[in-house]
Amino acid sequence: MGITEVAVEVSNPRDQTQWRKLDLIADTGAIFSIIPRITLEQLGIIPYAEETFHLADGSEIRRQMGDVFIRIDGKARTVPTIFGEPTDTPLLGVTALEILGYTVDPRTRKLEPTKMLLL
């Protein structure tokens, strides 16, 4: 499967007067999104937690997390996001995709709306 790049806009959920445009790689294997710390700090987003994450090579890293307002094609929601360090790849994780109601079509490598179910 190839890489799916998604154009998003991010903002502070508490102050949506400023937005930043970013291109993120949609990663359905990543639980959380990763947005560069510098971008989040410029928007005034404050971390509320620090978590340990396990990498593919077996090592562990600690990263801060905060809530970010993410908008894709006019649809916006607040999602938990990792404060990315300079060595981290900016990603759009599956939590954000699900909250926003999107999935990645593996054939076309494009975002597709997900049927929202209420069971």
RAJO-V197629 format. One record per residue. N is the residue number from 1. SS is DSSP state (2 for helix, 1 for strand, 0 for the rest). PHI is phi in whole degrees, -180 to 180 (NA if undefined). Layout:
BEGIN
n=N ss=SS phi=PHI
n=N ss=SS phi=PHI
END
This chain:
BEGIN
n=1 ss=0 phi=NA
n=2 ss=0 phi=-85
n=3 ss=0 phi=-89
n=4 ss=1 phi=-112
n=5 ss=1 phi=-97
n=6 ss=1 phi=-124
n=7 ss=1 phi=-82
n=8 ss=1 phi=-129
n=9 ss=1 phi=-122
n=10 ss=1 phi=-126
n=11 ss=1 phi=-150
n=12 ss=1 phi=-81
n=13 ss=0 phi=-58
n=14 ss=0 phi=-91
n=15 ss=1 phi=-153
n=16 ss=1 phi=-92
n=17 ss=1 phi=-84
n=18 ss=1 phi=-119
n=19 ss=1 phi=-130
n=20 ss=1 phi=-123
n=21 ss=1 phi=-92
n=22 ss=1 phi=-140
n=23 ss=1 phi=-106
n=24 ss=1 phi=-115
n=25 ss=1 phi=-87
n=26 ss=1 phi=-72
n=27 ss=1 phi=-128
n=28 ss=0 phi=-73
n=29 ss=0 phi=-94
n=30 ss=0 phi=-100
n=31 ss=0 phi=-69
n=32 ss=0 phi=-107
n=33 ss=1 phi=-79
n=34 ss=1 phi=-126
n=35 ss=1 phi=-124
n=36 ss=1 phi=-53
n=37 ss=2 phi=-52
n=38 ss=2 phi=-59
n=39 ss=2 phi=-65
n=40 ss=2 phi=-65
n=41 ss=2 phi=-65
n=42 ss=2 phi=-62
n=43 ss=0 phi=-86
n=44 ss=0 phi=78
n=45 ss=0 phi=-83
n=46 ss=0 phi=-107
n=47 ss=0 phi=-68
n=48 ss=0 phi=-117
n=49 ss=1 phi=-156
n=50 ss=1 phi=-133
n=51 ss=1 phi=-127
n=52 ss=1 phi=-98
n=53 ss=1 phi=-122
n=54 ss=1 phi=-99
n=55 ss=0 phi=-94
n=56 ss=0 phi=-59
n=57 ss=0 phi=-83
n=58 ss=0 phi=95
n=59 ss=0 phi=-79
n=60 ss=1 phi=-120
n=61 ss=1 phi=-136
n=62 ss=1 phi=-110
n=63 ss=1 phi=-140
n=64 ss=1 phi=-82
n=65 ss=1 phi=-132
n=66 ss=1 phi=-156
n=67 ss=1 phi=-93
n=68 ss=1 phi=-131
n=69 ss=1 phi=-88
n=70 ss=1 phi=-112
n=71 ss=1 phi=-123
n=72 ss=1 phi=-130
n=73 ss=0 phi=50
n=74 ss=0 phi=85
n=75 ss=1 phi=-98
n=76 ss=1 phi=-129
n=77 ss=1 phi=-150
n=78 ss=1 phi=-87
n=79 ss=1 phi=-136
n=80 ss=1 phi=-69
n=81 ss=1 phi=-141
n=82 ss=1 phi=-85
n=83 ss=1 phi=-77
n=84 ss=1 phi=-76
n=85 ss=0 phi=-92
n=86 ss=0 phi=-55
n=87 ss=0 phi=-87
n=88 ss=0 phi=-88
n=89 ss=0 phi=-82
n=90 ss=0 phi=-64
n=91 ss=1 phi=-132
n=92 ss=1 phi=-110
n=93 ss=1 phi=-82
n=94 ss=2 phi=-66
n=95 ss=2 phi=-61
n=96 ss=2 phi=-64
n=97 ss=2 phi=-59
n=98 ss=2 phi=-68
n=99 ss=2 phi=-62
n=100 ss=2 phi=-82
n=101 ss=0 phi=84
n=102 ss=1 phi=-127
n=103 ss=1 phi=-138
n=104 ss=1 phi=-99
n=105 ss=1 phi=-79
n=106 ss=0 phi=-67
n=107 ss=0 phi=-78
n=108 ss=0 phi=-95
n=109 ss=0 phi=58
n=110 ss=1 phi=-123
n=111 ss=1 phi=-74
n=112 ss=1 phi=-128
n=113 ss=1 phi=-64
n=114 ss=0 phi=-97
n=115 ss=0 phi=-68
n=116 ss=0 phi=-83
n=117 ss=0 phi=-108
n=118 ss=0 phi=-124
n=119 ss=0 phi=-105
END
